[in-house]
Each structure stands twice: as C-alpha cells, then as structure tokens.
Amino acid sequence: MTNVVVIGSQWGDEGKGKIVDWLSERADIVVRFQGGHNAGHTLVIDGTSYKLSLLPSGVVRPGKMAVIGNGVVVDPHALIAEIDKLEKQGVKITPENLRIADNATLILSLHRELDGIREDAASTSNSGVKIGTTRRGIGPAYEDKVGRRAIRVMDLADVETLPAKVERLLTHHNALRRGLGEAEISHDSIMQELTSVAERVLPFRDTIWLLLDKQRRRGARILFEGAQGSLLDIDHGTYPFVTSSNTVAGQAAAGSGMGPGALGYVLGITKAYTTRVGEGPFPTELDDEIGQFLGERGREFGTVTGRKRRCGWFDAALVRQSVATNGITGIALTKLDVLDGLDELKICVGYKLDGQDIDHLPASQGQQARVEPVYITLEGWKESTVGARSWADLPAQAIKYVRQVEALIGAPVALLSTSPERDDTILVTDPFED
C-alpha cells in the first residue's frame, strides 16, 4: 500500500488545499507534520468553503482521521477557535476523527508577543533583518523546542511538573524581555493560560507514532500534508527569509514518528508560474503589467493573512532543486488556466551570477540578491483551459508548455489542475495506486 507525501515545491501557496482534499478521499488518515497556523488553504466542497490553517484537510471529510504530528507547533487558542468555526459550518470534530501528538510543542502568548517585538524592531533598525513573519509565534516556539524548554501537549495533564517547566521557560523569556526593554511575564499568567485550554485540548492527545504504525500495518492509506513550500525550508530555503521548520518531504517521517521507508510517493505541488509572499529573493519577480495580471487573475492573496503575493514567471531552476531535495516522484501542476491569453510565456532555466552561468540558486544571501534569471520564451495560447478535464481539452501550446516544464524540472506531471474546483483535474498518475 502506497502512502503519499504532499509538499509545496516553491515558496508555498501552490494550491495544496485542493490537491490534498482531492487525495484525502482516497486516504484513510491525513497527517500534518510541520509548521504552525500561519500557513492556510481553502477547501471548496459542494459549494462550501472551508478555511484551514492548523487542522489537516481530512478533518472536513466524514470517515477520515486527521492527525497533527509532533513536528507541528500548536497554538491551543487557535486550535480551539478553528474547531469552533468548523463546527458552526457543520463539521463535527471529536477525538474519533482528530488526534494530536502528545509531544507536540505549544505556542503561547509570550511567543506571539516576541514574534511581533522582533519584527517591529527589525522594521525600525538598519541592522535588523525583517523576515516578514505572520507574527503568530511559530519561530519563537520552535526556538524553545530546540532549546529544550518548551511546554508540550502532554504537559497540560501533568499538574505536578508543569509549574517547574513554566518557571524554566520564563527564566529564559524574562531575561530576553528585559534586554528588549519589555515588561516581564508572571508565572501565574502563563499557568492560567495553560489551565484554561487543557480541558479542550487534552481529549485529542495521542501517541501518534504508535497510532500511525498500527494503522499502517493494518493497511491504512496515509496522506502526509506539508505546509508552506520547500523553498521556505529552514535548511534548504532562501535563508534567512524562510519558515522555522523543515518543509521538505523528509520531515514527514521526523514530524510524525514514522520511518522514511513508510512514506512512499512524494507529490510536489507546483504552480504554473511563481509567487512569493513576504520578504526575500525572487529572481523571476515581475513588477510590470504581467505581474499584476497574474496576481489579479490568480487571486494571489494569502488565505490566513490576506497579504498580496508577489508574482513572476515559472522558475524551473528552483523547482528542479525542490525535485532533488524532496525526492519528488511527480508533480501536481496548478493554475495553468491563469496563463490563458498571454501572447508569450517565459520560463527561467538558470541564472547568471557575476557573469557566470549557474544552474541553481546559491545558498548565500548576497549571491541570491545578485543572480539574474536566464529565460527561454514559449508561445502562449488564446483558448481557455478553465475546467479542462482531459488532455484533449487543452490547447496545443498549453500542452507544449506543460511538457517543457516536465523536461526542465526532471519530474513528470501526475495531476494537472485547471480551476479551483476539485473535479477540474486531469489525472495522469494516481499517487495512491498500488
């Protein structure tokens, strides 16, 4: 039985929501394995839109189990609010269909505050680096996890040891806050924050590695759902303008407790052009009418933040890197229809750096800022691809564009999406096939 890992192959916002929902019908369990509640996506099912940011996509489908793995940092207040919002839409969420790793790290109010303080300081300082975070506390929570002082889901049930753990956490944070000129946080306030959410969160906790191992041995199909995109990976992304976790496919194993051999098919979600939200390098960015056209036609605004996304031509060199670092088996190419009507299309095949040809984006921040894209130009198409459900429905030039993308990135198209509607999908290879 093949399990499937879904990851974004660019800077996120590639349209994972629709593809994950489409695949979740074929899965028994959907697992989130990294990130926090800063990356969201919208699912449209029978005309109803569900906006998710922390909960796995499978939670909106009856009969599926949704799992939040240990690699995720969980804001308990955001979790409760998202559950309540979905239940108002008629989605019943119980411990029967949602399980949360007992060793997942919690995001607290002090993490959110610190995130905002740092971003504000960076905005007003010549020496600071403004990352463009969503100020939701994800980065500071991961710092505490690595620093071995985090409060985890299981700690909510351990009333004897929790006060000492909070004290240790505050020893670090209050020293940091004093240095930043901020008021200290009281022990009682954090204890109150934790005890106020314990009753709602604890019923969902579980030993996730054990749960998934048992389910896998029974033959369950497991879908691993990543957040953000590979180019925001803390190690392999455009550092420091990245997220605070590993977003590559290998994290599906570490962030869920399953061995790498259990992962199976890796599906890279890939937009037919390129977008990025927030700060950081973007070699193919378009600050002209074409960039504006892509943003308006593609409705390029963040699901969670509403932030406008930067738009540019497809960067095959970057996606080729993602294919390598993720071991991508096949891609799901999304938003092909956004390119309808353009006279010509460009694809970045590599870069010039200080006069030299290179075939990948270097890791150095300074070099990333100096690269110049090298393009090939293809003829566009005037016909509409919206709603196409077979290759026969596509214009010849659109098919040529897709084939060129495949050749340049070194991975085949497994699915092709031609609108936000889940059924407007051309299936080439079913990742769940035995």
C-alpha positions as CSV (number, residue, x, y, z in Angstrom):
1,M,0.0,0.0,0.0
2,T,1.4,3.4,-1.0
3,N,1.4,6.3,1.4
4,V,1.7,9.8,-0.1
5,V,3.6,12.9,1.0
6,V,2.3,16.2,-0.4
7,I,4.7,19.2,-0.3
8,G,4.9,22.6,-2.0
9,S,7.8,22.8,-4.4
10,Q,8.0,26.6,-4.5
11,W,7.5,29.3,-1.8
12,G,4.1,27.9,-0.7
13,D,0.7,29.0,-1.9
14,E,0.9,26.5,-4.8
15,G,-2.7,25.3,-4.4
16,K,-2.1,22.4,-2.0
17,G,-5.6,22.7,-0.4
18,K,-7.5,21.5,-3.5
19,I,-5.0,18.7,-4.2
20,V,-4.9,17.4,-0.7
21,D,-8.6,17.4,-0.5
22,W,-8.8,15.5,-3.8
23,L,-6.3,13.0,-2.4
24,S,-8.0,12.8,1.0
25,E,-10.9,10.9,-0.5
26,R,-8.5,8.1,-1.3
27,A,-6.8,8.2,2.1
28,D,-7.8,6.9,5.5
29,I,-5.6,9.3,7.5
30,V,-4.3,12.8,6.8
31,V,-1.3,13.9,8.8
32,R,0.1,17.4,9.3
33,F,3.8,17.0,10.0
34,Q,5.3,20.5,10.4
35,G,4.6,24.2,10.7
36,G,2.0,26.1,12.7
37,H,-1.2,28.0,12.0
38,N,0.5,30.6,9.7
39,A,0.0,28.6,6.5
40,G,-3.5,28.2,5.4
41,H,-5.6,26.9,2.5
42,T,-9.1,26.9,1.3
43,L,-11.2,23.8,0.5
44,V,-14.3,24.1,-1.6
45,I,-16.6,21.1,-1.1
46,D,-20.1,21.0,-2.6
47,G,-20.0,24.8,-2.9
48,T,-19.0,25.4,0.8
49,S,-15.6,27.0,1.5
50,Y,-13.6,25.8,4.5
51,K,-10.6,27.8,5.5
52,L,-8.0,25.8,7.4
53,S,-4.7,26.8,8.9
54,L,-3.8,24.3,11.6
55,L,-6.2,21.4,11.2
56,P,-5.4,18.7,8.5
57,S,-7.6,18.7,5.4
58,G,-9.1,15.3,6.2
59,V,-11.0,16.8,9.2
60,V,-13.7,18.1,6.9
61,R,-14.4,14.7,5.4
62,P,-16.6,12.1,7.2
63,G,-14.9,8.8,8.0
64,K,-11.3,10.2,7.8
65,M,-8.9,10.6,10.7
66,A,-7.0,13.9,10.9
67,V,-3.6,13.9,12.8
68,I,-1.4,16.7,14.0
69,G,2.1,15.3,14.3
70,N,4.9,16.1,16.7
71,G,6.6,18.3,14.1
72,V,3.8,20.9,14.3
73,V,3.8,23.7,16.9
74,V,0.3,24.1,18.2
75,D,-1.3,27.3,19.4
76,P,-4.1,25.9,21.6
77,H,-6.2,29.0,21.3
78,A,-6.0,29.0,17.5
79,L,-6.8,25.3,17.5
80,I,-9.9,25.7,19.7
81,A,-11.1,28.7,17.5
82,E,-10.6,26.7,14.3
83,I,-12.5,23.8,15.7
84,D,-15.4,26.0,16.8
85,K,-15.5,27.8,13.5
86,L,-15.7,24.5,11.5
87,E,-18.3,23.1,13.9
88,K,-20.5,26.2,13.1
89,Q,-20.2,25.1,9.4
90,G,-21.5,21.6,10.4
91,V,-18.2,19.8,10.6
92,K,-18.2,17.6,13.7
93,I,-14.7,17.3,15.3
94,T,-14.2,14.8,18.1
95,P,-11.4,12.6,19.4
96,E,-12.6,10.0,17.0
97,N,-11.5,12.0,13.9
98,L,-8.8,14.3,15.3
99,R,-5.7,13.2,17.2
100,I,-2.8,15.4,18.3
101,A,0.7,14.3,19.2
102,D,1.2,14.4,22.9
103,N,4.8,15.5,22.3
104,A,3.9,18.5,20.1
105,T,5.1,21.9,21.2
106,L,2.6,24.5,22.3
107,I,2.7,28.1,21.1
108,L,1.9,30.5,24.0
109,S,1.1,34.2,24.1
110,L,4.7,35.0,25.0
111,H,5.8,33.5,21.7
112,R,3.3,35.7,19.7
113,E,4.4,38.8,21.6
114,L,8.1,38.1,21.0
115,D,7.5,37.5,17.3
116,G,5.9,40.9,17.0
117,I,8.5,42.7,19.0
118,R,11.3,41.3,16.8
119,E,9.6,42.2,13.6
120,D,8.8,45.7,14.8
121,A,12.4,46.2,15.9
122,A,13.7,45.0,12.6
123,S,11.5,47.4,10.8
124,T,13.0,50.4,12.6
125,S,16.6,49.3,12.7
126,N,19.2,49.4,10.0
127,S,20.9,46.3,11.4
128,G,17.8,44.2,11.8
129,V,16.5,41.7,9.2
130,K,12.8,41.9,8.6
131,I,11.8,38.3,7.8
132,G,8.1,39.1,7.1
133,T,6.7,36.6,9.6
134,T,3.0,36.3,10.3
135,R,3.6,37.3,14.0
136,R,1.9,34.1,15.2
137,G,4.7,32.9,17.4
138,I,5.8,30.0,15.3
139,G,9.5,30.8,15.2
140,P,9.9,31.5,18.9
141,A,8.0,28.3,19.8
142,Y,10.4,26.3,17.6
143,E,13.4,28.0,19.4
144,D,12.1,26.9,22.7
145,K,11.6,23.3,21.4
146,V,15.2,23.2,20.2
147,G,16.3,24.9,23.5
148,R,14.6,22.0,25.4
149,R,12.4,24.3,27.5
150,A,9.1,24.0,25.5
151,I,5.7,23.3,27.1
152,R,4.2,20.3,25.2
153,V,0.7,19.0,24.9
154,M,1.3,16.2,27.4
155,D,2.4,18.8,30.0
156,L,-1.1,20.1,30.2
157,A,-2.0,16.9,32.1
158,D,0.9,16.9,34.4
159,V,-0.1,19.3,37.1
160,E,2.8,18.4,39.4
161,T,5.7,19.2,37.0
162,L,4.0,21.9,34.9
163,P,4.8,24.8,37.3
164,A,8.5,24.0,37.3
165,K,8.5,23.8,33.5
166,V,6.8,27.2,33.2
167,E,9.4,28.6,35.6
168,R,12.3,27.3,33.4
169,L,10.6,28.8,30.3
170,L,10.2,32.2,32.0
171,T,13.7,32.3,33.2
172,H,14.8,32.4,29.6
173,H,12.0,34.7,28.3
174,N,12.0,37.2,31.0
175,A,15.8,37.7,30.7
176,L,15.2,38.2,27.0
177,R,12.4,40.6,27.5
178,R,14.4,42.7,30.0
179,G,17.1,43.0,27.3
180,L,14.5,44.2,24.8
181,G,13.1,46.7,27.3
182,E,9.8,44.8,27.8
183,A,7.9,44.0,30.9
184,E,8.4,40.6,32.5
185,I,5.7,38.0,32.3
186,S,4.3,36.5,35.5
187,H,4.3,32.8,36.3
188,D,0.6,32.9,37.3
189,S,-0.5,34.4,33.9
190,I,1.1,31.5,32.0
191,M,-0.3,28.9,34.3
192,Q,-3.7,30.4,33.9
193,E,-3.3,30.4,30.1
194,L,-2.4,26.8,30.1
195,T,-5.1,25.6,32.5
196,S,-7.7,27.5,30.6
197,V,-7.1,25.4,27.4
198,A,-6.3,22.0,29.0
199,E,-9.8,20.7,29.1
200,R,-10.4,21.4,25.4
201,V,-7.1,20.1,24.1
202,L,-6.3,17.0,26.2
203,P,-9.1,14.8,24.8
204,F,-7.4,14.9,21.4
205,R,-3.9,13.9,22.5
206,D,-2.3,10.6,21.5
207,T,0.9,8.7,21.0
208,I,1.0,9.4,17.3
209,W,4.0,7.3,16.2
210,L,2.3,4.3,17.7
211,L,-1.1,5.1,16.3
212,L,0.3,5.5,12.8
213,D,2.4,2.4,13.0
214,K,-0.6,0.3,13.9
215,Q,-2.7,1.8,11.2
216,R,0.0,1.3,8.6
217,R,0.3,-2.3,9.5
218,R,-3.4,-2.7,9.1
219,G,-3.2,-1.4,5.5
220,A,-4.4,2.2,6.1
221,R,-3.6,4.7,3.4
222,I,-1.9,7.7,4.9
223,L,-1.6,11.1,3.4
224,F,1.1,13.4,4.8
225,E,0.3,17.1,4.3
226,G,3.0,19.7,4.4
227,A,2.7,23.4,5.0
228,Q,4.5,26.3,3.3
229,G,6.9,25.3,0.5
230,S,10.3,23.6,0.0
231,L,12.0,27.0,-0.7
232,L,11.0,28.1,2.8
233,D,12.7,25.2,4.4
234,I,14.9,26.3,7.4
235,D,17.9,24.4,5.8
236,H,17.2,24.3,2.1
237,G,15.3,27.5,1.6
238,T,16.3,31.1,0.9
239,Y,17.7,31.7,4.4
240,P,17.0,33.8,6.5
241,F,13.8,34.5,4.6
242,V,12.3,31.1,5.5
243,T,10.0,29.5,7.9
244,S,11.2,28.0,11.2
245,S,10.8,24.3,10.3
246,N,11.9,21.8,7.8
247,T,9.3,21.8,5.0
248,V,10.9,19.1,2.8
249,A,9.4,15.6,2.4
250,G,11.9,14.0,4.7
251,Q,10.2,15.9,7.6
252,A,7.1,13.8,7.1
253,A,8.9,11.0,8.8
254,A,10.5,13.0,11.6
255,G,7.4,15.1,12.2
256,S,5.1,12.1,12.5
257,G,7.3,9.4,14.0
258,M,7.1,7.1,11.0
259,G,10.2,5.6,9.4
260,P,11.3,7.0,6.0
261,G,10.6,3.7,4.4
262,A,6.9,4.1,5.1
263,L,6.5,7.4,3.1
264,G,6.1,6.2,-0.5
265,Y,5.1,8.6,-3.2
266,V,6.2,12.2,-3.0
267,L,3.9,14.6,-4.8
268,G,5.2,18.1,-5.3
269,I,2.5,20.8,-5.8
270,T,3.8,23.3,-8.4
271,K,2.2,26.4,-9.7
272,A,2.4,27.1,-13.4
273,Y,4.1,30.4,-12.6
274,T,5.8,31.6,-9.4
275,T,4.6,33.5,-6.4
276,R,6.1,34.6,-3.1
277,V,4.6,36.3,0.0
278,G,6.8,38.4,2.4
279,E,10.4,39.3,2.1
280,G,13.3,37.5,0.4
281,P,14.8,36.9,-3.0
282,F,12.7,36.3,-6.0
283,P,14.7,36.1,-9.3
284,T,11.7,36.0,-11.7
285,E,9.5,38.6,-10.0
286,L,7.6,40.8,-12.4
287,D,6.9,44.4,-11.3
288,D,5.0,45.2,-14.5
289,E,1.6,44.7,-16.0
290,I,2.1,40.9,-16.5
291,G,2.9,40.5,-12.8
292,Q,-0.2,42.5,-12.0
293,F,-2.2,40.3,-14.4
294,L,-1.0,37.1,-12.8
295,G,-1.9,38.4,-9.3
296,E,-5.4,39.5,-10.3
297,R,-6.2,36.5,-12.5
298,G,-4.8,34.1,-9.9
299,R,-6.3,35.9,-6.9
300,E,-3.0,35.9,-5.2
301,F,-3.8,36.8,-1.6
302,G,-3.0,34.8,1.5
303,T,-5.7,32.6,3.0
304,V,-4.7,33.3,6.5
305,T,-3.1,36.8,6.3
306,G,-4.7,38.3,3.2
307,R,-1.3,39.5,2.2
308,K,-0.7,40.2,-1.5
309,R,1.7,37.8,-3.2
310,R,4.5,38.8,-5.4
311,C,4.2,37.2,-8.9
312,G,6.6,36.1,-11.6
313,W,7.5,33.7,-14.4
314,F,7.9,30.0,-13.7
315,D,11.4,29.2,-12.3
316,A,12.4,25.8,-13.5
317,A,15.8,26.0,-11.8
318,L,14.2,26.4,-8.4
319,V,11.7,23.6,-8.8
320,R,14.5,21.4,-10.1
321,Q,16.2,22.0,-6.8
322,S,13.0,21.0,-4.9
323,V,12.7,17.8,-7.0
324,A,16.2,16.9,-5.8
325,T,15.9,17.8,-2.1
326,N,12.4,16.2,-1.7
327,G,12.9,13.1,-3.9
328,I,9.7,14.2,-5.8
329,T,8.1,11.4,-7.7
330,G,5.7,13.5,-9.7
331,I,4.2,17.0,-9.6
332,A,0.6,18.4,-9.5
333,L,0.8,21.4,-11.8
334,T,-1.8,24.0,-10.7
335,K,-3.3,27.3,-12.0
336,L,-2.4,26.6,-15.7
337,D,-5.6,28.5,-16.5
338,V,-4.1,31.7,-15.1
339,L,-1.8,31.8,-18.1
340,D,-4.6,31.8,-20.6
341,G,-4.5,34.7,-23.1
342,L,-0.8,35.7,-22.7
343,D,1.0,36.2,-26.1
344,E,4.2,34.7,-24.8
345,L,5.4,32.9,-21.7
346,K,8.9,32.8,-20.2
347,I,10.5,30.0,-18.1
348,C,13.7,30.6,-16.1
349,V,16.1,27.8,-16.9
350,G,19.1,29.0,-14.8
351,Y,20.9,32.1,-13.7
352,K,23.8,34.5,-14.4
353,L,25.9,35.2,-11.3
354,D,28.7,37.7,-11.7
355,G,28.9,36.9,-15.4
356,Q,28.9,33.1,-14.9
357,D,26.2,30.6,-15.8
358,I,24.8,28.6,-12.9
359,D,22.0,26.0,-12.8
360,H,20.8,26.5,-9.2
361,L,20.1,29.2,-6.7
362,P,23.1,29.5,-4.4
363,A,22.7,29.4,-0.6
364,S,24.5,32.7,0.0
365,Q,22.1,35.6,0.7
366,G,24.4,38.0,-1.1
367,Q,24.7,35.8,-4.2
368,Q,20.9,35.2,-4.2
369,A,20.5,39.0,-4.4
370,R,22.8,39.2,-7.5
371,V,21.6,36.4,-9.6
372,E,19.9,37.2,-12.9
373,P,17.4,34.8,-14.5
374,V,18.1,33.2,-17.9
375,Y,14.9,32.7,-19.8
376,I,13.5,30.7,-22.7
377,T,10.4,32.0,-24.4
378,L,7.4,30.0,-25.5
379,E,4.3,30.9,-27.5
380,G,1.2,31.5,-25.4
381,W,-2.4,30.4,-26.2
382,K,-5.6,32.3,-26.6
383,E,-8.1,29.4,-25.9
384,S,-9.4,28.9,-22.3
385,T,-8.1,26.0,-20.3
386,V,-10.5,26.7,-17.4
387,G,-12.2,23.5,-16.3
388,A,-10.3,21.2,-18.7
389,R,-10.5,17.5,-17.5
390,S,-8.5,15.8,-20.2
391,W,-5.5,16.4,-22.4
392,A,-7.9,16.7,-25.4
393,D,-9.4,19.8,-23.8
394,L,-6.1,21.7,-23.7
395,P,-4.7,23.9,-26.5
396,A,-1.6,22.5,-28.2
397,Q,0.5,25.3,-26.9
398,A,-0.6,24.7,-23.3
399,I,0.4,21.0,-23.7
400,K,3.8,22.1,-25.1
401,Y,4.2,24.4,-22.0
402,V,3.5,21.5,-19.6
403,R,5.9,19.2,-21.5
404,Q,8.6,21.8,-21.3
405,V,8.1,22.2,-17.6
406,E,8.4,18.4,-17.1
407,A,11.7,18.3,-19.1
408,L,13.3,21.2,-17.3
409,I,12.5,20.1,-13.7
410,G,13.1,16.4,-14.2
411,A,9.8,15.2,-12.9
412,P,6.5,14.2,-14.7
413,V,3.1,15.7,-14.2
414,A,0.9,13.4,-12.2
415,L,-2.0,15.8,-11.9
416,L,-3.0,19.0,-13.7
417,S,-5.3,21.5,-12.1
418,T,-7.3,23.9,-14.3
419,S,-9.5,25.7,-11.8
420,P,-10.2,25.9,-8.0
421,E,-12.9,23.3,-8.4
422,R,-11.7,19.9,-7.3
423,D,-13.1,18.0,-10.3
424,D,-11.4,20.2,-12.8
425,T,-8.3,18.0,-12.6
426,I,-6.5,15.9,-15.2
427,L,-5.3,12.7,-13.6
428,V,-2.2,11.2,-15.2
429,T,-1.0,9.1,-12.3
430,D,-2.9,8.3,-9.1
431,P,-0.3,8.6,-6.3
432,F,-2.2,6.1,-4.2
433,E,-2.1,3.3,-6.8
434,D,-0.6,0.1,-5.5
